[in-house]
Amino acid sequence: MNSASSNLTNPGAAASGTVSPTAPSAGQAGAASPGNAPSPTFSPLYQQIKALITQSLQSGEWKPGELIPSEVELAARFKVSQGTVRKAIDELAAENLVMRKQGKGTFVSTHHEARAHFRFLRLMPDEGVPHYPESKFIEVKRTRAPADVARLLELKSGDAVVFIKRVQSFDGIPTIVEELWLPGLIFKGLTAERLVEYKGPMYGLFESEFGTRMIRAAEKIRACAADEGAAALLQVAQGTPLLMAERVSFTYGDKPVELRRGLYSTERHHYQNDLN
């Protein structure tokens, strides 16, 4: 069993986890016969409309939490049928980019919504109702990106990043030790003081104050054992089994904007992932 450190290292290959699939390129999708060029691939009309709506979300035409135009209005705007717009919005809703509210319309999804709090937090209590943990920040600083961090965030080695280390507790019991790296250019001005005074979910802060919304994440998980540092922070015995997770979160355009490495104590919690 690997030893987990409170100074988290690259977890490497995952024993299990969730990774978003990559769509095939046009060249891969086109059928080719010997001696012939691949045939062109055309996306369905509703996917083109979906892409146009996503562009408006990315540009900030409709802000998180705001009502977007009705299907009728969007159909008129794009000169397509209402059914085509509905199918595009169905996919956007399935991807949590927008949210339908019965009798009110379709809204841009936001990390401030209660249901969004647990999209990226998969550690659930064995008993009781899931709730957001309390954070204690150990270190917050601007630094230079190590080579492995730069690679995962698609930065140059040595580029500025914001480094955050914290312990998260449920009902006063330390349960998660996390290290986060954020691109320094995007999160310029993020300080320990601002993190401490902000009481909502961290992704809500990123969304409202830095204009960065997490759309999806790719995660690797494996088992490890607590070393002396991790054991002290989590208040468990050295050698206690832990989960080690490495997660890269992406915003619009599949741009990586956060690297997060965490150690999870599962004495009272379990990692839950609903498969559809």
Phi, psi and omega per residue, in radians:
M1 nan 2.381 -3.108
N2 -1.276 2.691 3.115
S3 -1.653 2.257 -3.130
A4 -1.679 2.376 3.141
S5 -1.935 2.635 3.043
S6 -1.211 -0.314 2.950
N7 -1.700 1.575 -2.879
L8 -1.206 2.368 3.080
T9 -1.811 3.038 -3.124
N10 -1.106 2.074 -3.091
P11 -1.127 -0.398 3.139
G12 1.347 -2.600 -3.069
A13 -1.179 2.538 -3.064
A14 -1.609 2.541 2.978
A15 -1.385 -0.613 3.043
S16 -2.719 2.961 3.127
G17 2.734 -3.037 3.133
T18 -2.180 2.337 3.107
V19 -2.356 2.274 -3.141
S20 -1.206 2.393 -3.128
P21 -1.216 2.709 3.105
T22 -1.808 2.250 -3.128
A23 -1.241 2.555 3.108
P24 -1.193 2.602 3.098
S25 -1.304 2.928 -3.140
A26 -1.058 -0.648 3.141
G27 -1.144 -0.617 3.124
Q28 -1.272 -0.623 -3.045
A29 -1.299 -0.541 -3.078
G30 -1.254 2.386 3.124
A31 -1.372 2.393 -3.122
A32 -2.248 2.352 3.027
S33 -1.868 2.756 -3.094
P34 -0.938 2.240 3.087
G35 1.461 -0.090 3.136
N36 -1.973 2.586 3.072
A37 -1.283 2.645 3.107
P38 -1.041 2.501 3.100
S39 -1.300 2.577 -3.125
P40 -1.165 2.646 3.122
T41 -1.965 2.236 -3.126
F42 -2.001 2.367 3.122
S43 -1.429 2.557 3.091
P44 -1.017 2.746 -3.068
L45 -1.055 -0.699 -3.100
Y46 -1.135 -0.529 3.092
Q47 -1.257 -0.570 3.047
Q48 -1.144 -0.710 3.098
I49 -1.165 -0.705 3.068
K50 -0.994 -0.760 3.130
A51 -1.111 -0.681 3.133
L52 -1.175 -0.719 3.101
I53 -1.143 -0.702 3.114
T54 -1.084 -0.676 3.091
Q55 -1.046 -0.705 3.115
S56 -1.165 -0.640 3.064
L57 -1.123 -0.783 -3.110
Q58 -1.135 -0.662 -3.106
S59 -1.332 -0.216 -3.139
G60 1.522 0.236 3.079
E61 -1.001 -0.697 3.036
W62 -2.106 2.102 -3.047
K63 -1.426 2.778 3.064
P64 -0.941 2.299 -3.132
G65 1.573 -0.208 -3.101
E66 -1.488 2.676 3.046
L67 -1.324 2.280 3.067
I68 -1.600 2.882 3.130
P69 -1.003 2.711 -3.137
S70 -1.181 2.896 3.104
E71 -1.046 -0.666 3.125
V72 -1.099 -0.776 -3.133
E73 -1.151 -0.703 3.133
L74 -1.196 -0.651 3.099
A75 -1.072 -0.724 3.108
A76 -1.189 -0.672 -3.130
R77 -1.104 -0.761 -3.071
F78 -1.681 -0.027 3.118
K79 1.017 0.835 3.077
V80 -2.321 3.052 -3.138
S81 -1.322 2.755 3.097
Q82 -1.099 -0.608 3.118
G83 -1.099 -0.635 3.102
T84 -1.145 -0.748 3.103
V85 -1.106 -0.742 -3.116
R86 -1.061 -0.722 -3.138
K87 -1.149 -0.669 3.097
A88 -1.116 -0.756 -3.131
I89 -1.214 -0.579 3.062
D90 -0.979 -0.783 -3.134
E91 -1.195 -0.698 3.121
L92 -1.115 -0.641 3.106
A93 -1.196 -0.697 3.120
A94 -1.114 -0.487 3.124
E95 -1.612 0.119 3.103
N96 1.119 0.430 3.061
L97 -1.483 -0.536 3.046
V98 -2.323 2.884 -3.103
M99 -2.420 2.204 3.100
R100 -1.483 2.405 3.056
K101 -2.141 2.113 -3.047
Q102 -0.961 2.191 3.087
G103 1.361 -0.038 -3.096
K104 -2.067 -0.517 -3.133
G105 2.121 -2.867 -3.116
T106 -1.930 2.299 -3.058
F107 -2.078 2.658 3.021
V108 -1.204 2.243 3.140
S109 -1.109 2.624 -3.132
T110 -2.463 2.582 3.103
H111 -1.264 -0.123 3.098
H112 -1.446 -0.213 3.059
E113 -1.183 2.431 -3.095
A114 -1.013 -0.686 -3.075
R115 -1.237 -0.329 -3.124
A116 -1.375 -0.302 -3.046
H117 -1.088 -0.477 -3.037
F118 -1.898 0.164 3.069
R119 -1.119 -0.657 -3.082
F120 -1.927 -0.037 3.056
L121 -1.930 1.817 -3.020
R122 -1.771 0.067 3.130
L123 -1.482 1.984 -3.050
M124 -1.997 2.566 3.128
P125 -1.222 2.524 3.058
D126 -1.148 -0.539 3.104
E127 -2.362 2.599 3.087
G128 1.604 -3.078 -3.064
V129 -1.638 2.346 3.093
P130 -1.012 2.405 3.069
H131 -2.598 2.821 -3.040
Y132 -1.353 2.464 -3.105
P133 -1.366 2.872 2.999
E134 -1.608 2.486 -3.073
S135 -1.924 2.428 2.969
K136 -2.088 2.019 -3.080
F137 -1.501 2.157 -3.120
I138 -1.593 -0.655 -3.108
E139 -2.698 2.370 3.018
V140 -2.425 2.123 -3.094
K141 -2.718 2.751 2.957
R142 -1.620 2.337 -3.088
T143 -2.603 -3.020 3.111
R144 -1.737 2.454 -3.067
A145 -1.243 2.143 2.961
P146 -1.062 2.827 -3.045
A147 -1.024 -0.735 -3.093
D148 -1.218 -0.628 3.104
V149 -1.192 -0.775 3.133
A150 -1.045 -0.700 -3.127
R151 -1.102 -0.786 -3.089
L152 -1.236 -0.516 3.132
L153 -1.670 0.092 -3.133
E154 0.976 0.790 3.057
L155 -1.952 3.044 2.997
K156 -1.555 2.505 3.100
S157 -0.990 2.222 -3.113
G158 1.681 -0.142 3.061
D159 -1.089 2.714 -3.120
A160 -1.212 2.386 3.038
V161 -2.396 2.741 2.981
V162 -1.713 2.201 3.138
F163 -1.882 2.280 -3.135
I164 -2.249 2.311 3.024
K165 -2.201 2.297 -3.097
R166 -2.602 2.815 3.001
V167 -2.020 2.286 3.110
Q168 -1.921 2.354 -3.068
S169 -2.154 2.484 3.017
F170 -1.907 2.110 3.138
D171 0.931 0.699 3.074
G172 1.426 0.016 -3.105
I173 -1.840 2.013 3.126
P174 -1.024 2.258 -3.022
T175 -2.282 -0.521 -3.081
I176 -2.304 2.309 2.921
V177 -1.944 2.191 -3.082
E178 -2.253 2.530 2.927
E179 -2.119 2.292 -3.115
L180 -2.169 2.486 3.009
W181 -2.159 2.286 -3.127
L182 -2.229 2.473 3.107
P183 -1.007 2.195 -3.057
G184 -1.103 -0.591 -3.109
L185 -1.159 -0.715 -3.124
I186 -1.274 -0.684 -3.029
F187 -1.841 0.628 3.073
K188 -1.091 2.246 3.139
G189 1.707 -0.081 3.091
L190 -1.330 2.083 -3.068
T191 -2.171 2.891 3.085
A192 -1.067 -0.692 -3.125
E193 -1.076 -0.725 -3.128
R194 -1.199 -0.671 3.127
L195 -1.134 -0.692 -3.105
V196 -1.205 -0.717 -3.070
E197 -1.362 -0.356 3.137
Y198 -1.386 2.197 -3.009
K199 -1.768 -0.169 -3.129
G200 -1.552 -3.009 3.101
P201 -1.151 2.527 -3.080
M202 -1.026 -0.667 3.139
Y203 -1.150 -0.470 3.034
G204 -1.145 -0.693 3.081
L205 -1.123 -0.784 -3.139
F206 -1.058 -0.676 -3.104
E207 -1.221 -0.854 -3.000
S208 -1.400 -0.555 -3.037
E209 -1.888 -0.305 -3.124
F210 -2.158 0.108 3.055
G211 1.062 0.494 -3.094
T212 -2.136 2.038 -3.132
R213 -1.921 2.248 3.108
M214 -1.362 2.163 -3.075
I215 -1.725 -0.780 -3.134
R216 -2.640 2.989 3.125
A217 -2.555 2.619 3.017
A218 -2.018 2.299 -2.981
E219 -2.322 2.468 3.030
K220 -2.071 2.408 -3.093
I221 -2.319 2.435 3.007
R222 -2.635 2.889 3.116
A223 -1.507 2.628 3.097
C224 -2.695 3.108 3.128
A225 -2.102 2.460 -3.105
A226 -1.191 2.223 2.999
D227 -1.515 -3.020 -3.032
E228 -1.071 -0.763 -3.104
G229 -1.167 -0.804 3.133
A230 -1.135 -0.689 -3.138
A231 -1.074 -0.703 -3.132
A232 -1.146 -0.752 -3.107
L233 -1.219 -0.621 -3.117
L234 -1.630 -0.058 3.118
Q235 1.001 0.833 3.065
V236 -2.227 2.952 3.127
A237 -1.280 2.539 3.072
Q238 -1.037 2.387 -3.093
G239 1.599 -0.061 3.108
T240 -1.068 2.354 3.100
P241 -1.101 2.354 3.100
L242 -2.323 2.851 2.921
L243 -1.702 2.368 3.046
M244 -1.965 2.178 -3.111
A245 -2.176 2.414 2.991
E246 -2.095 2.185 -3.066
R247 -2.274 2.331 2.990
V248 -1.947 2.163 -3.139
S249 -1.835 2.525 -3.026
F250 -2.133 2.583 3.013
T251 -1.836 -2.912 -3.140
Y252 -0.938 2.593 3.136
G253 1.313 0.250 -3.132
D254 0.981 0.665 3.121
K255 -1.605 2.126 3.119
P256 -1.248 2.272 -3.087
V257 -2.297 0.070 3.069
E258 -2.760 2.353 2.949
L259 -2.011 2.234 -3.097
R260 -2.287 2.236 3.073
R261 -2.140 2.197 -3.038
G262 -2.344 2.667 2.993
L263 -1.993 2.222 -3.072
Y264 -1.999 2.229 2.965
S265 -1.500 2.254 -3.096
T266 -1.956 0.460 3.105
E267 -1.092 -0.679 -3.127
R268 -2.138 0.046 -3.083
H269 -2.305 2.858 3.055
H270 -2.395 2.748 3.113
Y271 -1.584 2.123 -3.071
Q272 -2.053 2.264 3.086
N273 -2.351 2.050 3.138
D274 -1.484 2.149 -3.099
L275 -1.752 2.201 -3.137
N276 -1.904 nan nan
